[in-house]
Amino acid sequence: MSEWITAVGFGACVMAFALGLASIIMGFMTAKAGAEGMQEKVEYGFFGVSGLVVCVLMAYAIL
């Protein structure tokens, strides 16, 4: 049973890493200018960093 918990934790870790990295990349790719563009960059950056933090926490939980 312990292997199932570790496998689910690893899957969540990989998913959080992929979503976090994709959000950060999408934040740099925005073509909007002005306040709306900055808002979009901040939102994508927040979700990206949050995803990477969840990835680190899941990696710590696996150990």
N, C-alpha and C positions, 0 to 999 in steps of 0.2 A: 504494500500500500504506500510505503514511503516513496517508491519510485514514481508513482502517479502524481503525488504532490510536487515532487521535484520537477517532473515533466511539465506540469501545468504552470509552475512558477517560471520555468525557463521560457515557455511559450509567451507568457505575459511580459517577461523581460524583453524578448526579441520584438514583440509587437510594440511595446512602449518605445523602444529604441528607434524602430523604423518610423513610427508616427512622429516622434520628436524630431528626428533628423529631417524628415520630409517637411515638417512645419517650418523649421529654420530655413531650409532651402527655399521654400515658397515665399517666405518673408523677404528674401533678397530678390526674388523674381517679379515682384509687383511692378506694374507699369503706371499706377496711379500717382498723381502728384498732389502736393498740398497736404492739408490736414487729413483728408480721407486716406491718402497713401501712407502717412505716418501712423494713423490709427491701425491700418491693416498690418503694417510691419510690427507694431507693438503687440497686436493680438497674436500673430503667427509666432513671434518671438516668445511670448508667454507660454503658448501651448507647446512650443518646441522645448523650452527649458523644463516645463512641467513633465513632459514625456521622458526626457533624459533623467530627471530626478526619480521618477517612478522606476525607470530601468535600473538605476543604481540601487534603489531600495529592494527591488526584486532580486537583484544579484546578491545583495547582502543576505536576504532571506534564504536563498538557496544554500549559502555556505553555512 
